Amino acid sequence: MATLYDRLGGEAGIHALIDEFYDEVLADPTLQPIFEHARMDHLRGMQREFIATATGGPTSYSGLSLQDAHRGRGIAEPHFTAFARHLVEVLKAHGASDDDLADVARRLTLWRDDVMGIASDGD
């Protein structure tokens, strides 16, 4: 069975998806301030690696942990929700199935606390 990475068009598909995704994110007045001082070329590259890895691609993610990458950025629930909504909308536009979207939503839920800087019970 093909991975989500394959179904999204492999490396070229992920590249296009992330470019479109960040265009949407940066146009969102709720999210734009979070990225105001970000090095977007670097961030897009790290996100490509992360999404490729998370969707079953052959790439390995080489960036910081999600908690370290997002620490001190003031990300709250409305930011996380808007970010996730944009990702799901772009995935839909790139042909992700309902099952794939449900899988992505489940994964986003797993990463939510790390992105928002909420310590787990084990910390």
C-alpha positions as CSV (number, residue, x, y, z in Angstrom):
1,M,0.0,0.0,0.0
2,A,1.3,3.4,-0.9
3,T,2.2,5.8,1.9
4,L,0.6,9.1,2.4
5,Y,3.8,10.6,1.2
6,D,3.4,8.8,-2.1
7,R,-0.2,9.7,-2.3
8,L,0.6,13.3,-1.9
9,G,3.1,13.2,-4.8
10,G,6.4,12.4,-3.1
11,E,9.1,15.0,-2.7
12,A,7.6,17.3,-5.4
13,G,4.2,17.1,-3.9
14,I,5.3,17.8,-0.4
15,H,7.4,20.7,-1.6
16,A,4.4,22.3,-3.3
17,L,2.1,21.5,-0.4
18,I,4.4,23.2,2.1
19,D,4.8,26.3,-0.1
20,E,1.0,26.6,-0.4
21,F,0.5,25.9,3.2
22,Y,2.9,28.6,4.4
23,D,1.4,31.1,1.9
24,E,-1.9,30.4,3.7
25,V,-0.4,30.6,7.2
26,L,1.4,33.9,6.5
27,A,-1.8,35.4,5.1
28,D,-3.7,34.5,8.3
29,P,-3.7,37.5,10.7
30,T,-3.9,35.2,13.7
31,L,-0.7,33.4,12.7
32,Q,1.4,36.0,10.9
33,P,2.8,37.5,14.1
34,I,4.2,34.2,15.2
35,F,6.3,34.0,12.0
36,E,7.2,37.7,11.8
37,H,10.9,37.1,12.6
38,A,11.2,33.5,11.3
39,R,13.7,32.6,8.6
40,M,11.0,31.3,6.3
41,D,13.3,29.4,3.8
42,H,14.8,27.5,6.7
43,L,11.3,26.9,8.3
44,R,9.9,25.7,5.0
45,G,12.8,23.3,4.6
46,M,12.4,21.9,8.1
47,Q,8.6,21.6,7.6
48,R,9.2,19.7,4.4
49,E,11.4,17.2,6.2
50,F,9.0,16.9,9.1
51,I,5.9,16.3,6.9
52,A,7.8,13.9,4.6
53,T,8.9,11.9,7.6
54,A,5.5,12.0,9.3
55,T,3.7,10.8,6.1
56,G,6.0,7.8,5.6
57,G,8.6,9.3,3.2
58,P,12.2,8.3,3.0
59,T,13.4,11.6,4.5
60,S,14.6,11.9,8.1
61,Y,13.7,15.0,10.1
62,S,16.9,16.8,11.2
63,G,15.3,19.7,13.1
64,L,14.9,20.5,16.7
65,S,12.3,18.7,18.8
66,L,8.8,20.2,18.4
67,Q,8.9,21.5,21.9
68,D,12.3,23.2,21.4
69,A,11.4,24.6,18.0
70,H,8.2,26.2,19.4
71,R,9.4,27.3,22.9
72,G,8.8,30.9,23.7
73,R,6.7,31.7,20.6
74,G,3.5,32.2,22.6
75,I,1.5,29.6,20.7
76,A,-1.9,29.1,22.2
77,E,-4.9,27.0,21.3
78,P,-6.3,29.4,18.7
79,H,-2.9,29.4,16.9
80,F,-2.7,25.7,16.9
81,T,-6.2,25.3,15.6
82,A,-5.7,27.8,12.8
83,F,-2.4,26.1,11.8
84,A,-4.0,22.7,11.8
85,R,-7.0,24.0,9.8
86,H,-4.7,25.4,7.1
87,L,-2.8,22.2,6.9
88,V,-5.9,20.1,6.5
89,E,-7.3,22.5,3.9
90,V,-4.1,22.3,1.8
91,L,-4.0,18.5,2.2
92,K,-7.5,18.3,0.9
93,A,-6.6,20.5,-2.1
94,H,-3.7,18.1,-2.8
95,G,-6.0,15.1,-2.9
96,A,-5.7,13.6,0.6
97,S,-8.5,11.2,1.3
98,D,-10.8,11.4,4.3
99,D,-8.9,8.5,5.9
100,D,-5.6,10.4,5.4
101,L,-7.1,13.6,6.8
102,A,-8.3,11.7,9.9
103,D,-4.8,10.2,10.3
104,V,-3.2,13.7,10.0
105,A,-5.7,15.1,12.5
106,R,-4.9,12.3,14.9
107,R,-1.1,13.0,14.6
108,L,-1.7,16.7,15.1
109,T,-3.5,15.9,18.3
110,L,-0.5,13.9,19.5
111,W,1.9,16.8,18.8
112,R,-0.4,19.6,20.1
113,D,1.1,19.8,23.6
114,D,4.7,19.9,22.3
115,V,3.9,22.7,19.9
116,M,2.1,24.7,22.6
117,G,4.7,24.1,25.2
118,I,2.5,22.1,27.6
119,A,4.5,19.7,29.7
120,S,3.2,16.1,29.8
121,D,2.5,14.3,33.0
122,G,5.9,12.6,32.8
123,D,7.8,15.9,32.7
